[in-house]
Amino acid sequence: MMIETLFRKRRAQSQALHFKYLPYVFNDHFVLVLVFLLGFVLYQYSQLLRHFPSQPLGLICLIVALYLLTMFMGTIPLYLEAADRHFLLVQEAAIRAQLKLSFRRSFIQWSILQTLIFLVLLPIFLRANLAYWLIVLILALSLIGKYLIFKQRQAKYLPKQQLKWDQAIAFEAERRQKVLRFYSLFTNVKGLSTRVKPRTYLNPLLGVLPKKASSYWLNLYSRAFLRAGDYLGLFVRLLLMAGLSLLFIPQSYLSVAVAMVFNFLLLFQLLALAQHFDYHYLVQLTPANQPKARARQLVQFLRLISVLLLVPQLALAGSLLKAGLVLGGICLLDVIYLPYKVKKIVD
C-alpha cells in the first residue's frame, strides 16, 4: 500500500510538470504555426482524396509502411529515483507490480494514439477499395507489434527473476531529461542537466570566427549551437522542412509562407541561446559580460544562422518569384524581428 501511494504521488508530480510547461509550448506563436500547418495538411489531404491515383498500390504500400513505424512510438515511465535501489530494495515485489501497471497504462495510451492515426488514414484505405478484412488486419498487426515491442522494452529492465535497478533508474533519468529538453526549447526549466557533444569534425567552422574580446559572446553562442544537444539538430530538421516546402508545394506564395513559418520557428527557438550561459558563473565574471554586447552579438549570430538558411532555400526556390519572397522574408526577420526580440529578452 505504501509503494502504491508513492508511485501514485510520483505520477501526479509528472502530470503536474506537464501541466506547468505545456502552456509555454502552446504559446501564441506555436499555436499559429500549428493552425497554419493543420490547414495546409487538411487541404492537401482533401486534394489527394479528390484526385486519387488510378494505380494506388505504391501509395498504399508507402502509407502502410509509414503507419507501421508508429509501432515504435511511445515509452514506459518507470517513476524510479536513484535512492530507490537502497531504500526500497526490500519492497522489490511491490515495485515490480507497479512497473507492470505502468507498462499496461502506457501501452493502452499509445495504442489509442496509434488507433487514432489509423482512423485518420482510413479514408485513403477506403478510397483505394481495400478489403475490410485487410484494413482490420493492418490495424491488428500494428497493435500486436506495439505490444511485442513494449514487452521487449519492459523485459530489459523487468526480467522474470529480478529488477535491474541500475538500468531502470538510468532509463528513467534519461526519459525525464528528454522531456525537460523538449520543454527547454520553449522556456527555462528546472532540473535540466547540460549535455555537451564535442563534434570535433565541426571545429573548422569555429576557426572562421575571430578570437578577440569584441567577439566573445559570438564565439560562445557558436560553440553552444554546435555542441549543445539540441540546437544543431533543431536547425537541421527545420531547414529540411523548409526546403521540402519550397521543393514540393507548387503554389509559390503558399510554399514560401510555409518555409518562412519554419524559418521563424527556428529563429524563435534559437533565442534560448540568450539564457544558455546564465548558470555558468565563470562566464558571468568576465569583463565582457555586458548586456549590450550580449544582445548585439546574439543578433549577429542569429543573422549568420539566417544566412545559412537563405543559401539552400534560394537554391531550392526554383523561380525568381520564390527566391525574392524568401529573401524578403528573411530580411524582415533579420531587420525587424530579431533586434526587437533579443533586446526584450536580454534587457
Secondary structure, 3 states (H helix, E strand, C coil): CHHHHHHHHHHHHHHHHHHHHHHHHCCHHHHHHHHHHHHHHHHHHHHHHHCCCCCCHHHHHHHHHHHHHHHHCCCCCCCCCCCHHHHCHHHHHHHHHHHHHHHHHHHHHHHHHHHHHHHHHHHHHHHCCCCHHHHHHHHHHHHHHHHHHHHHHHHHHCCCCCCCHHHHHHHHHHHHHHHHHHHHCCCCCCCCCCCECCCHHHHHHHCCCCCCHHHHHHHHHHHHHHHECCHHHHHHHHHHHHHHHHHHCCCHHHHHHHHHHHHHHHHHHHHHHHHCCCCCHHHHHCCCCCHHHHHHHHHHHHHHHHHHHHHHHHHHHCCHHHHHHHHHHHHHHHHHHHHHHHHHHHC
